[in-house]
Amino acid sequence: MRFRTAVMTGVVACMLLATTSADAGRRRACRLWNYGCGDYGCFDEAACSPCGPPLESCCEPAYQEVECTVMVPQTVYETRRVVSTQYKPEVRQRTVTVYRQVPRVETLQVQYTVCDRVQRERTVPYVTCRPVYEEKQVPYTYCEPVYEQRTATRTVYRPVYEDVQREYTVMVPHTEWHTGVRKVCQMQQTTQVRSICVDQGHWEEQCVSAPCGPACGPGGDCCHMTCRPMTCRVWRPNLVEKQIPYTVCRPVYVDQEYRYCTTSYKPETRTCTQRVCRHVPEEVEYNYRVCRMVQRQAERTVRVCRYVQQTHQRVVHYTELVPRTETREEQYTVYDCVPEERTVDYTVCVPVPVEREVRVAVCKMVPQTVVRRVPVPCNTCNTGNTCY
């Protein structure tokens, strides 16, 4: 919005310089209204009236380039000194009052009550209940079953059998023989030749010199050294290559005809006689027995138990506690609070102002020259009218 306002201001200023001072106010109001910047209350219809001749007689719109200065925001980082508060611990001393508990022993006369156990007796009345049995006549009501025979009618469904001709469809199997061709694997013998190496060597007797040793006599005395030759058997190889035939069975697939049987089912309609049961309703009378309960009045003799209270007395022995007062001395400890003053250390945090450098982003408006393409007013209309 600021950039648009700056451009419009530059355009209006350039146009005002190109016009004369006589119609400067009229053209300025008209162009401001056309750009949407003017006030509708001060608009003059005569100043912006259309051209006298048709629009085809006016000149083509022309444009010119105008340099305008606009303010562009730019972010710049600056280093500023900021004072901040830091807290530094500091040890201080203060005097406090401490109360110390000092014990002391005191003697006190204490009275207490002691209860002595004394055996005594007394006469206590008590009441017992004695059962007394009596016979009374008590009326009661009972229900006596009375059976009656009644006749009623009910509907009975009697089965009626009929023979009905019905058609049904059956699938009749038909067997057909076909001829087909299949692959049969047969093993065919083939004779091939392979090369092998056969060792046809022989054994030879070879004389090898034996190590020399002392020759000892019968008495065990060694007099001189003897070297006797040794004979050993050595195999002399002779590798001979031979061609040996061998038989190989290879599978050969041969076409073979065979017959196979297929079964196909064809529908066939048949007729059968089926016995159908149909139920016909029929009214039948039947007798049934009904039990009706009739109330009867009767009396029976009942034995009733009644309890009669009787008063008796008995002697009860009991123990009674008789109180008496005694005095004794007791020692107890009493603590007195004795104040004392002590010096203690405590730590406090003292605020200290510290200056430090902080990098801050600052937005500044920098002037910048831009070139804009603006329209030039048309001057080829009839005299006395303004077309733009």
DRENSE-692001 format. One line per field, with one value per residue (C-alpha): x, y, z; residue in one letter. Coordinates in pm, 1 decimal. Example, Ala and Ser with C-alpha at 12.3 -4.5 7.8 and 13.67 -1.06 7.14 Angstrom:
east <- 1230.0	1367.0
north <- -450.0	-106.0
up <- 780.0	714.0
resn <- A	S
END
This chain:
east <- 0.0	284.2	459.1	145.1	85.1	444.8	414.8	87.3	233.0	530.2	304.3	81.0	381.1	526.9	195.1	144.9	487.1	397.0	63.8	2.1	-92.4	-437.7	-589.9	-357.6	-632.1	-883.8	-651.3	-520.0	-871.2	-969.4	-661.4	-677.7	-1036.4	-944.2	-666.7	-899.4	-706.1	-922.4	-1219.1	-1562.3	-1696.6	-1461.6	-1505.6	-1590.2	-1796.9	-1710.1	-1335.4	-1362.6	-1634.5	-1589.8	-1449.8	-1672.2	-1594.7	-1613.4	-1340.1	-1194.7	-1091.2	-872.9	-508.1	-370.1	-271.3	100.0	320.7	638.4	889.6	908.9	1165.9	1013.9	1167.1	1010.4	1098.0	1193.6	1217.1	1558.3	1659.1	1993.1	2155.7	2304.6	2497.5	2356.6	2459.5	2192.3	2202.9	2087.7	2062.7	2256.1	2241.0	2563.3	2560.7	2699.9	2757.9	2645.3	2623.5	2346.0	2278.8	1991.0	1847.0	1847.3	1656.6	1826.5	1633.8	1792.9	1653.5	1588.5	1433.8	1138.8	960.9	581.0	332.9	81.1	-241.4	-387.2	-679.8	-641.5	-939.0	-954.7	-1149.9	-1415.1	-1623.0	-1996.9	-2331.3	-2694.9	-3034.4	-3160.6	-3516.4	-3560.9	-3860.4	-3906.1	-4167.0	-4334.7	-4514.9	-4883.6	-5053.0	-5426.6	-5655.9	-5879.5	-6133.7	-6022.7	-6245.8	-6076.7	-6172.6	-6054.3	-6119.1	-6266.1	-6229.0	-6551.5	-6519.3	-6774.4	-6816.8	-6864.7	-6916.2	-6749.9	-6686.9	-6347.5	-6220.0	-6024.0	-5838.1	-5895.9	-5641.0	-5776.5	-5540.7	-5560.1	-5354.6	-5217.6	-5033.0	-4719.5	-4442.3	-4079.2	-3749.7	-3459.1	-3104.7	-3039.9	-2667.6	-2539.2	-2196.5	-1985.9	-1645.2	-1385.8	-1039.8	-752.5	-375.3	-138.0	237.1	396.4	748.3	956.7	1314.3	1544.4	1889.5	2182.7	2547.7	2813.3	3193.2	3399.0	3775.2	3937.9	4299.6	4422.7	4747.5	4920.8	5245.5	5454.4	5675.0	6056.8	6330.9	6563.7	6890.9	6925.8	7234.6	7176.4	7334.0	7672.0	7696.9	7952.1	7998.2	8006.9	8133.4	7984.6	8124.7	7979.0	8304.2	8265.6	8572.0	8489.7	8217.8	8004.6	7775.6	7528.3	7304.3	6918.9	6667.5	6315.1	6020.5	5921.7	5598.9	5658.2	5332.7	5220.9	4905.7	4716.7	4402.4	4117.9	3780.5	3504.2	3147.5	2854.6	2474.5	2255.6	1873.5	1722.0	1349.4	1169.3	813.7	590.2	229.2	-13.3	-383.5	-616.3	-989.1	-1166.4	-1524.0	-1734.3	-2073.2	-2324.0	-2659.2	-2972.2	-3298.8	-3598.0	-3954.8	-4139.4	-4480.8	-4544.8	-4840.7	-4797.5	-5018.4	-5109.9	-5251.3	-5514.8	-5656.8	-6033.0	-6168.1	-6438.8	-6631.4	-6612.2	-6774.6	-6568.3	-6611.6	-6368.3	-6344.5	-6338.5	-6218.7	-6397.9	-6283.9	-6563.9	-6491.6	-6593.0	-6603.2	-6470.8	-6325.3	-6018.1	-5858.2	-5527.7	-5288.2	-5182.6	-4879.9	-4915.2	-4629.2	-4693.8	-4445.2	-4311.4	-4091.8	-3788.1	-3495.4	-3128.8	-2807.8	-2542.4	-2177.5	-2003.9	-1682.2	-1705.5	-1418.1	-1377.8	-1168.3	-904.5	-663.1	-281.6	0.0	342.3	632.6	717.6	1010.8	970.4	1193.5	1112.3	1284.4	1357.4	1411.9	1741.2	1796.0	2138.4	2266.7	2458.3	2610.5	2506.8	2600.4	2338.1	2359.6	2175.2	2159.4	2269.1	2157.0	2448.8	2389.9	2596.3	2630.5	2643.9	2627.8	2318.1	2267.5	1929.4	1746.9	1639.5	1407.0	1503.8	1338.6	1591.7	1506.4	1518.0	1468.6	1242.0	1127.3	752.3	561.7	274.1	20.1	46.6	-278.4	-436.4	-423.7	-589.8	-949.8	-1170.7	-1070.2	-1212.8	-1253.4	-1021.9	-1022.8	-814.1
north <- 0.0	240.2	153.0	214.5	547.7	657.4	561.2	744.8	1053.4	1053.1	1012.9	1295.5	1523.6	1457.4	1530.1	1851.1	1978.4	1915.1	2106.3	2477.4	2657.5	2754.2	2404.0	2241.5	2213.5	2071.9	1806.4	1712.1	1647.8	1444.1	1222.2	1162.1	1046.7	818.0	654.2	606.1	847.2	1158.6	1265.4	1205.5	1520.4	1752.8	1582.0	1822.5	1667.6	1955.0	1896.7	1525.9	1548.5	1325.3	1451.8	1627.6	1412.7	1029.1	824.2	720.4	1084.5	1100.9	1008.6	672.1	649.4	722.2	623.7	767.8	642.7	836.0	797.1	782.2	751.9	496.5	391.4	21.7	-149.2	-304.8	-511.1	-412.9	-588.2	-359.9	-432.7	-265.2	-270.9	-402.2	-392.1	-717.7	-819.4	-1119.5	-1262.4	-1332.7	-1546.4	-1373.6	-1526.9	-1315.8	-1363.4	-1297.2	-1357.8	-1590.6	-1696.0	-2072.1	-2230.9	-2524.4	-2776.2	-2811.9	-3107.7	-3095.3	-3353.1	-3265.6	-3469.3	-3467.6	-3620.7	-3827.0	-3970.4	-4277.3	-4510.0	-4881.9	-5122.4	-5416.6	-5729.2	-5826.0	-6146.6	-6097.2	-6279.7	-6182.2	-6338.3	-6285.0	-6367.7	-6524.4	-6633.4	-6966.3	-7070.0	-7412.8	-7557.3	-7656.2	-7859.2	-7829.4	-7981.0	-7750.6	-7799.7	-7591.4	-7550.0	-7567.0	-7559.5	-7811.5	-7865.1	-8196.1	-8287.8	-8369.7	-8531.3	-8470.8	-8614.2	-8359.0	-8384.9	-8155.6	-8136.6	-8111.0	-8097.4	-8400.1	-8415.7	-8758.0	-8864.7	-8943.1	-9110.9	-9055.8	-9176.2	-8886.3	-8909.0	-8690.1	-8627.4	-8615.0	-8570.1	-8810.4	-8786.4	-9107.9	-9192.2	-9275.2	-9431.8	-9334.5	-9461.0	-9223.5	-9264.5	-9041.6	-9005.8	-8983.5	-8971.4	-9292.4	-9298.9	-9598.7	-9675.1	-9733.5	-9888.8	-9712.5	-9831.0	-9565.4	-9572.4	-9404.0	-9382.6	-9514.0	-9542.0	-9886.0	-9938.0	-10240.5	-10214.2	-10492.0	-10556.0	-10540.5	-10649.8	-10357.2	-10365.6	-10087.0	-10015.1	-10070.6	-9860.2	-9973.3	-10120.3	-10293.6	-10672.7	-10845.9	-11192.0	-11463.0	-11318.2	-10980.1	-10815.2	-10574.2	-10588.5	-10414.5	-10234.4	-10422.1	-10282.6	-10537.6	-10469.3	-10498.6	-10615.5	-10460.6	-10487.3	-10175.7	-10128.9	-9994.9	-9826.6	-9846.6	-9637.5	-9757.8	-9582.7	-9816.1	-9764.7	-9945.9	-9972.4	-9938.1	-9945.3	-9642.5	-9640.9	-9316.2	-9221.0	-9188.4	-9047.0	-9224.5	-9141.9	-9416.3	-9445.0	-9542.6	-9569.4	-9401.0	-9401.1	-9093.8	-9082.2	-8809.4	-8750.8	-8670.8	-8554.4	-8788.0	-8718.3	-9006.6	-9054.8	-9214.7	-9276.6	-9123.8	-9171.3	-8835.7	-8792.3	-8520.1	-8429.3	-8368.5	-8187.5	-8374.4	-8281.6	-8554.5	-8563.3	-8678.6	-8716.0	-8570.4	-8569.4	-8241.9	-8208.4	-7940.0	-7845.7	-7808.9	-7645.3	-7842.2	-7733.3	-7966.0	-7962.3	-8125.2	-8160.3	-7969.2	-7991.5	-7638.1	-7558.6	-7268.0	-7136.9	-7049.1	-6821.0	-6918.4	-6705.0	-6858.8	-6727.7	-6821.2	-6711.7	-6551.5	-6501.5	-6199.8	-5997.2	-5624.7	-5376.8	-5138.8	-4828.1	-4673.7	-4379.7	-4400.0	-4141.7	-4190.9	-3980.0	-3973.7	-3812.8	-3667.2	-3470.3	-3112.1	-2937.2	-2563.0	-2355.8	-2159.9	-1902.3	-1878.6	-1649.6	-1797.4	-1659.2	-1845.4	-1804.2	-1766.8	-1710.1	-1434.4	-1356.6	-996.2	-844.6	-706.9	-506.2	-641.3	-484.6	-713.0	-669.3	-795.7	-820.1	-662.3	-660.4	-302.3	-222.1	97.7	264.7	311.9	536.9	361.2	504.1	300.0	362.8	336.8	347.2	601.5	720.6	1068.6	1272.7	1303.0	1658.2	1596.7	1637.6	1944.1	2264.9	2313.0	1942.7	1707.0	1342.1	1182.3
up <- 0.0	77.1	-247.3	-450.9	-281.0	-351.1	-720.0	-757.1	-590.6	-831.4	-1135.8	-1027.9	-961.6	-1309.7	-1478.4	-1285.0	-1401.3	-1767.0	-1758.4	-1736.7	-1420.8	-1557.6	-1580.3	-1319.1	-1058.6	-1303.7	-1447.8	-1104.5	-967.3	-1276.9	-1274.9	-899.9	-939.3	-1232.4	-1023.9	-728.2	-502.5	-510.9	-305.5	-460.6	-295.6	-486.8	-826.8	-1109.7	-1390.5	-1625.8	-1575.3	-1671.5	-1932.0	-2238.1	-2568.0	-2817.6	-3123.1	-3114.7	-2949.0	-3288.4	-3355.1	-3042.3	-3040.6	-2937.2	-2567.9	-2508.9	-2216.7	-2068.1	-1812.5	-1485.0	-1208.8	-860.9	-521.2	-287.9	65.9	91.6	431.2	504.0	807.0	967.4	1261.0	1527.4	1842.0	2152.2	2516.6	2749.6	3129.5	3290.0	3653.2	3782.5	4132.5	4321.5	4639.6	4951.6	5295.7	5592.5	5970.7	6219.0	6587.7	6677.4	7013.4	7079.1	7364.4	7536.8	7748.0	8098.8	8300.1	8680.1	8917.9	9147.4	9418.7	9442.4	9693.1	9496.2	9637.8	9471.5	9539.4	9610.5	9595.8	9841.6	9746.0	10008.7	9979.4	10053.2	9995.3	9936.1	9862.2	9507.0	9389.9	9045.0	8832.9	8653.7	8396.1	8429.0	8125.9	8174.1	7895.1	7812.4	7546.2	7338.5	7061.2	6757.9	6446.5	6104.5	5734.4	5478.3	5105.9	4986.5	4616.8	4427.7	4082.3	3803.0	3452.9	3173.7	2796.9	2540.2	2163.5	1996.7	1637.4	1519.6	1185.3	1025.0	757.6	408.4	161.2	-217.8	-516.3	-725.8	-1060.7	-1058.2	-1306.1	-1203.7	-1386.5	-1347.6	-1487.0	-1685.2	-1727.8	-2078.7	-2133.0	-2438.5	-2551.9	-2702.5	-2855.0	-2743.1	-2783.9	-2489.5	-2439.1	-2305.9	-2169.0	-2285.6	-2183.4	-2484.5	-2443.1	-2609.7	-2623.1	-2563.2	-2521.0	-2250.3	-2189.6	-1872.7	-1755.8	-1647.8	-1456.6	-1616.4	-1422.5	-1257.8	-955.0	-980.4	-746.3	-666.6	-469.2	-212.0	2.7	373.9	652.7	792.3	1141.1	1364.2	1323.3	1659.2	1734.9	1945.1	2261.1	2191.1	2087.2	1793.2	1577.1	1240.0	1037.8	775.7	497.4	354.0	46.5	78.9	-180.9	-195.8	-432.2	-631.9	-839.3	-1188.5	-1308.9	-1674.1	-1744.4	-2054.0	-2189.2	-2291.3	-2458.3	-2267.6	-2405.4	-2165.1	-2195.7	-2104.0	-2072.4	-2201.9	-2183.6	-2517.8	-2534.6	-2789.2	-2891.8	-2794.4	-2865.8	-2585.3	-2521.7	-2235.1	-2115.9	-2027.5	-1859.7	-1950.2	-1783.4	-1982.8	-1821.9	-1864.9	-1752.4	-1583.4	-1423.7	-1087.2	-858.4	-517.0	-216.2	-59.2	288.3	337.7	680.2	707.7	1018.5	1215.3	1532.9	1801.8	2147.7	2441.5	2821.0	3069.2	3449.0	3646.6	4005.5	4212.3	4564.5	4826.8	5164.6	5479.5	5847.1	6125.1	6478.7	6622.8	6968.9	7003.5	7298.7	7401.7	7621.1	7866.2	8084.7	8453.1	8631.9	8979.9	9211.5	9392.1	9601.5	9611.0	9790.0	9562.5	9665.4	9509.2	9549.3	9626.1	9574.2	9872.2	9787.5	10021.0	9971.3	10002.9	9963.4	9799.6	9674.9	9303.6	9127.4	8779.8	8543.9	8446.5	8152.0	8178.0	7862.1	7891.3	7612.2	7442.6	7167.9	6871.7	6553.3	6236.2	5871.7	5597.9	5220.8	5033.4	4659.8	4591.2	4256.6	4049.6	3726.5	3432.8	3089.6	2784.7	2408.5	2224.0	1847.4	1759.5	1423.7	1326.5	1033.7	846.7	547.5	263.8	-34.6	-372.8	-721.8	-951.5	-1311.1	-1380.3	-1710.0	-1684.0	-1950.3	-2111.1	-2146.8	-2490.7	-2645.5	-2987.6	-2866.0	-2927.5	-2760.0	-2418.7	-2326.7	-2131.7	-2244.8	-1969.0
resn <- M	R	F	R	T	A	V	M	T	G	V	V	A	C	M	L	L	A	T	T	S	A	D	A	G	R	R	R	A	C	R	L	W	N	Y	G	C	G	D	Y	G	C	F	D	E	A	A	C	S	P	C	G	P	P	L	E	S	C	C	E	P	A	Y	Q	E	V	E	C	T	V	M	V	P	Q	T	V	Y	E	T	R	R	V	V	S	T	Q	Y	K	P	E	V	R	Q	R	T	V	T	V	Y	R	Q	V	P	R	V	E	T	L	Q	V	Q	Y	T	V	C	D	R	V	Q	R	E	R	T	V	P	Y	V	T	C	R	P	V	Y	E	E	K	Q	V	P	Y	T	Y	C	E	P	V	Y	E	Q	R	T	A	T	R	T	V	Y	R	P	V	Y	E	D	V	Q	R	E	Y	T	V	M	V	P	H	T	E	W	H	T	G	V	R	K	V	C	Q	M	Q	Q	T	T	Q	V	R	S	I	C	V	D	Q	G	H	W	E	E	Q	C	V	S	A	P	C	G	P	A	C	G	P	G	G	D	C	C	H	M	T	C	R	P	M	T	C	R	V	W	R	P	N	L	V	E	K	Q	I	P	Y	T	V	C	R	P	V	Y	V	D	Q	E	Y	R	Y	C	T	T	S	Y	K	P	E	T	R	T	C	T	Q	R	V	C	R	H	V	P	E	E	V	E	Y	N	Y	R	V	C	R	M	V	Q	R	Q	A	E	R	T	V	R	V	C	R	Y	V	Q	Q	T	H	Q	R	V	V	H	Y	T	E	L	V	P	R	T	E	T	R	E	E	Q	Y	T	V	Y	D	C	V	P	E	E	R	T	V	D	Y	T	V	C	V	P	V	P	V	E	R	E	V	R	V	A	V	C	K	M	V	P	Q	T	V	V	R	R	V	P	V	P	C	N	T	C	N	T	G	N	T	C	Y
END
